[in-house]
Amino acid sequence: MRQSGAAGLRRDGRSHTVSTDLNDLAAKAVNLLRKRIDEDGTDFKPEKLTADFRLVRRESTGR
């Protein structure tokens, strides 16, 4: 799981940044770790999880 920080420029000139919900990211990481510990030695298939996020308008990204 990676934290995104990509900025994007909209047609109207306003820019936005992806703001990752770090609490959700941490909770998902800890849950995966606990699952591995609880299933001692079991092989796991790769999982793809996406942390919650939102678009935030930031003045610094529009300069």
C-alpha positions as CSV (number, residue, x, y, z in Angstrom):
1,M,0.0,0.0,0.0
2,R,1.4,3.3,-1.0
3,Q,0.4,6.8,-0.2
4,S,-0.5,8.9,-3.2
5,G,0.4,12.5,-3.5
6,A,-0.4,13.3,-7.1
7,A,-1.7,16.7,-8.0
8,G,-4.1,17.3,-10.9
9,L,-5.2,20.5,-12.8
10,R,-8.8,20.8,-13.7
11,R,-10.1,22.6,-16.8
12,D,-11.1,25.6,-14.7
13,G,-7.5,26.0,-13.6
14,R,-8.1,24.9,-10.0
15,S,-5.8,22.1,-8.8
16,H,-6.4,19.3,-6.4
17,T,-4.3,16.8,-4.4
18,V,-5.2,13.3,-3.5
19,S,-5.4,13.1,0.3
20,T,-5.0,9.6,1.6
21,D,-6.9,8.6,4.8
22,L,-3.9,7.5,6.8
23,N,-6.0,6.0,9.6
24,D,-7.7,3.7,7.0
25,L,-4.3,2.9,5.5
26,A,-2.9,2.0,8.9
27,A,-5.9,-0.1,9.9
28,K,-5.8,-2.1,6.7
29,A,-2.1,-2.7,7.1
30,V,-2.5,-3.8,10.7
31,N,-5.4,-6.1,9.9
32,L,-3.3,-7.8,7.2
33,L,-0.5,-8.3,9.6
34,R,-2.8,-9.7,12.3
35,K,-4.3,-12.1,9.8
36,R,-0.8,-13.4,8.9
37,I,0.1,-13.8,12.5
38,D,-3.2,-15.6,13.4
39,E,-2.8,-18.0,10.4
40,D,0.7,-19.1,11.5
41,G,2.7,-20.3,8.5
42,T,-0.2,-20.4,6.0
43,D,0.6,-19.3,2.5
44,F,-1.3,-16.1,1.5
45,K,-2.3,-15.0,-1.9
46,P,-1.5,-11.4,-2.7
47,E,-4.2,-8.9,-2.0
48,K,-4.8,-5.5,-3.5
49,L,-6.4,-3.0,-1.1
50,T,-7.1,0.6,-1.6
51,A,-7.1,3.1,1.2
52,D,-9.9,5.6,1.4
53,F,-9.0,9.0,-0.2
54,R,-10.5,12.3,-1.2
55,L,-9.6,15.2,-3.5
56,V,-8.6,18.4,-1.7
57,R,-8.2,21.8,-3.3
58,R,-4.9,23.3,-2.2
59,E,-3.7,26.7,-3.1
60,S,-0.1,25.6,-3.1
61,T,-0.7,23.2,-5.9
62,G,-2.1,25.9,-8.2
63,R,1.0,28.0,-8.3
